[in-house]
Amino acid sequence: MSSEIVESTLPAHDPTVPKPRGLLPVPPEVEEAVAQEQARLQPYFTEEYAKRTRDYMTLRHWYEGTYVAYRYTPQGIEVLAVGWDEVGEFLEETPAEERQGVFTGPP
């Protein structure tokens, strides 16, 4: 994965930037990095790989180093809980069938 957007100036590292919940918006920097990788790695960079790359980079953009509960959806990454306490509460209170496909940890 490209590390061009991974730096300490990301919103993930700025406490003054509100972090979105739910379906995460894809930042323009991520779209640009994915497009550059796609152009560089043609014909091997498939749409499936582009989506996985976009999802991963988007999650890191917003939440790098933060403990989160999230899932992959056809529309992108969905953040369900943020921080140890909130993730713990989510895991305790959410029925097992609703936690299927949910990942926890820092991106």
N, C-alpha and C positions, 0 to 999 in steps of 0.2 A: 504494500500500500504506500502511496505517496506520503511523505512526511513534510511536504512543503508548507502545509497550513498548521503544523504542530509546532507551536511556540508559546512562550509565556504570555503573549498578548491575546490569546484566545479568550472568548467570553467565559469559557470554563474556569479560567484563572482570575477573572475580574469579578469581585463580589458585588460591584455596583450594577452589573448587567443582569437584568431579570432572566432567569432560565425558564424556557417554555416547558410546559407539561403536555401530556397527550402526544399527538402526532407532531413530531419535530419538523420545523421548517428547514429546508435545505439551504444553507448559506450560499451566496454566489461564489465564494472562494472554493467551496467544495465542488460545485458544478464545474467550475473552470479546471480544477485539478483533475477531476474525473475525465473531462473532455480531452485534456492533454495526454493523460495516460491512455485513453482509448485510441487517440490518433497515433501515439507512439507504438502501441502494441498490436495494431491491426495486422492480421485478421484474427488474432488470438483473444482479443479483449471482447468477450461476448456481452450481450445485454444483461444476462444473469450476473456476470462478474461485475459489470458496471453498477448494477443495483446493490450488490453486496458491498462494493467499495464505497458507494455513495452513502449507504446506511451506516457503515462503520465510521466513516470520516465525519458524518453529521453528528453521530452520538459523541465522538471524541471532541468535536468542536464545542458542543454545549456542556458536556459533563466529564471531560477527561479528569481522572483522579478522584471522582466522586462516586460513592457507592449508590447504585441505582437499580431499580427493577424495571426491565424493559422487554419488549417483544418486537419481533420483525413482523411487519404486515405488508401486503401488496402495495400499500401507499407509502411505506417508509417505516421508520422507527417510532414506536409508541412508548413514551416514558410513563410508567405507572406509579412509581414512588421514588423519592429522592432522600438520601441520608439513611444512616443505620436505623434510627428509630422508626422512620416512616416505612422503610422496606420491611423491617421486622413486623410491624403492625400489619402491613399488607399481606405478608406471608401467613400470619396467624389468623387473620380475619377472612381471607379469600378462600373459598372452597377449592379443593384440589383440581376439579375439572376446569375451573376458571384460571388456574395457574399454569395450565399446560402451555408449553412454548414460551414461558416467561424465564428470562435469564436475570441473574443478580450479580453485582460486582462492579468494580470500576472499569470503565472502557479503556 
